[in-house]
Amino acid sequence: MMLMIKLRLEIAIVENVQRADLNPLEEALGYEQLMSHYGYTQNDLGEVIGKEAVRMSQIACDC
């Protein structure tokens, strides 16, 4: 059951950070939440979201 809740939260965050109207700070904070709460690395996020690791690193620095 907890795994399903975690998966749903992860999906919701990923969907939210891909919104077109999201500003860079909101996007960076969403990625930070995935990394700090769920153990994603920048490479993991890049693969899931479809962005290169270099771009993920740039976004993370925007926080």
Secondary structure, DSSP 4 states (H G I P E B T S, - for coil): -HHHHHHHHHHHHHHHHT-TT--HHHHHHHHHHHHHHH---HHHHHHHHT--HHHHHHHHHT-
